[in-house]
Amino acid sequence: MKYAFLLLAASCSLSAVRAQWLETTILLDSGASPQALCYNSANDKVYCSNSGRGTVTVINGATNDITVTIPIGKGAGALCYNPLGNKVYCTYGGDSGSVAIIDGATDSVVATIALGPYPVALCHNPQDNKVYCIVVDANQVTVIDGASDSVIATITAGTRPQALGYDSQNNSVYCANRQSGDVTVIDGARDSVLGTVAAGYMPCAFCFNTRNNRVYCANGGDYPIGYYDSTVTVIDGVTHRVIDTVMVGDFPLAVAYNPHNNRVYTADAEDGTVTVIDGASDSVIATVAAGTSGDYERALCFDSLHNKLYCANYQAGSVTVIDGAANNVLTTIAVETMPRAMAWNPAQSRVYVANLESNSISVIRDTTTPGIEESHTPHATSHTLAATVLSGASGVRCLASCVIFDAMGRRVVNPRSGILFVREPSAVTVRKVVITR
């Protein structure tokens, strides 16, 4: 049997632990002011709301190309994806607020619903296929049926509601009331108020601990005015009672949950840190330096495939990647000006970062698994491609003793025609080759 190998590159290496890198930067329209991101898992698309232009930009998750920009209305803000109906919801309109409903397959607006002044947050209830939206000036939560796209209930919340969270185990929706300093707990089936829980000063974000059935509420204060809190309120998911208050860094503005290691993270805006909380004991087990003091860490994104946390450093214009197991910084990646929101694309192992002031989206790629990562060193300016014919088990030292991978990083025992990667015995590098039979 004969193989012909055409050498394509001689400088490839297996992806290392620190395999997160800035893949590309997607430029938006001038004055876009991107606010929020969400991922459409059915069609592998990323949606970005642009408050400055009143639009939603749709990005192909495989190619990172902008496929369409959808006119919505002034102040396009919060986004939410409904996988049951393959729809994207976007708030807009400010003092005459509404929500636009976008078909995830066609990327066209299929309905708009008038809500009231200043809709600011959205979340989806997959058990009952409902979408919840905060209407700030009305101090209420509007409930939208995900099938009919009609309002089915309005729920009175506390004063100046700001954020929503969903408890999947108990089918409960949590609403953080900024000015009244409490949390309204809503029954997801009946859309009735189950109770009101006292939180800290200006609660602003939630995450749910699936292992211990607890809800964590970050009390961020009024950053950057100077009136702040440094706590996270822990609420029992069954009784809806406060079971603990955890001291973290100053101005925790975002929280995220790590199901692999049962940990909760807070982005501490003033301190430039990420606080790591053990989900079983509700005790602080680590404080990780993400940026520097005053970097205004305001967004977190967890990659559950690779067990990594991404933290956006708003003032520094960077994203810090943290190992979920070891609680240490893997790398810090420079992005654009004022990163304020992130979304994870599990199909492509990408994290999308919305940069407010630079009107752009940074795309960070994780190439740890699967596959092989090419070297980022420049290619030669000129080269000659020459085929080497291998007879039997000879060539590239010894084919039989080489480790061979396909393009997805899977071991190949009996190589066929196509692009493959060969690692020779005791070699550090991996060579990319084309095999013909």
C-alpha positions, 0 to 999 in steps of 0.5 A: 500500500502506498501513501502520498503525503503533501506537507502543508504546515510544519508548525502545528501543536496540540492545544495547550491548557491556555488555548483561549485566543482572540479569533476575530473582531466583528465591527458593528455600525457606527454608534451601535452601542451594543448592550446584550447578547444571546445565543440561538442553539437551534440555528447556531446564531448570536444576537446582539442588541444595539441601543444606539442604532435601535437594531439587532445584529445577527451573527452566523455562529460558524463563520462569524459573519453578520447575516442581517441587521434587524430594525427594532426601535430606539433603545434596543436592550435586553435579549432572551432566547426561547428554544421551545419556539425558536424565538428571540425577544428584545426590549426597546422603546424606553419610556414607551417600552415594548418587546419585539419577537424575532423568528429564530429561523428567518430573523424577521420580527413576527410580533411586537408587544407594548409593555410600558415604560422602561422594560429592562430584563427578560427570562424564559420559563421552559417548563411553561413556555413563558417569557418574563419581562420587567417594566421598571416604572410600573414596578411590575413583571409582565408575563408573555405566553411563549406560544401565542406571543400574548400577555397573560399576566402582570405581577406587582414587584417591589420598587424599581425592579432590575433583574430576573432569575429562574429556578429550574428545580422549583419553577420559580422566577426571582425578581430583584427590586433595586430600590426596595432592596428585596426579591419578589419570588414568583410561582412559574406555573400560576404567575402569583407571588410566593413571597418577598425576601429581604436582600442587601443594598440594591440587588442586581443579579441572580444565579441558581445552584442546581446541586443544593437548590439555592438561589444567589443574589448579588447586592451590587449597590449603586456603582459608580456613585459610591453607595455600595454593598459587598454581599451575596444573599443566599435563598433556599429554593424550597422555602424562599427564605434567606439562609446565609449572607456571604461577604464578597468584594465591593460592588458585586455586579454579576454572578455565575454558577459552575455545576462541575465544581459546585461553585458560585462566582461574583464579579466585584466591580470596585476590587477588580476581583472574582470571588469564588464561593463553595456551593455546599458551605456558602463560604468564600474559598478563593479571590481571583485577581481578574483585572485591577481595582476600578476595572469595573468587572460587570459580566461573567460567562461560564463555559461548561464544556471546558469548565472555564469562567470568563470575566469582562474587565470593563475599564481595562478592555479585557477578558480574564479566563479562569480555570473552574477547577483550580481557581487560577487565571489561565490568561487575560485577553485584550478585547475592545473598549468597555466590554459589557456583555458576553454569550457562549456558543457551545457548538463552536467553543466561542465566547462573544464579547459586546464592546460598548464604546468601540461598537464591536464584538470580540470573538474568543475561541477555545481550542483546547478540545477538540482538535489541534491548534495551528501555531500563531507564528506567521507563515513563510512568505514563500515556499515550495510544496513538494510531494513525498511518496511513502512506501509501506510503513516508511516516511515521516520517520515511521508511519506505523509508530506515529500518532495520527489524528483527524481534523476533529482531533480523534485518533486514526488507526487506519488512515484514509485519504484526506487532511490528517495530523501526524505526531512522530515518536518523541516529537513535540510538534504535529505536522499537518499532511494530506494523504492520498491512497 
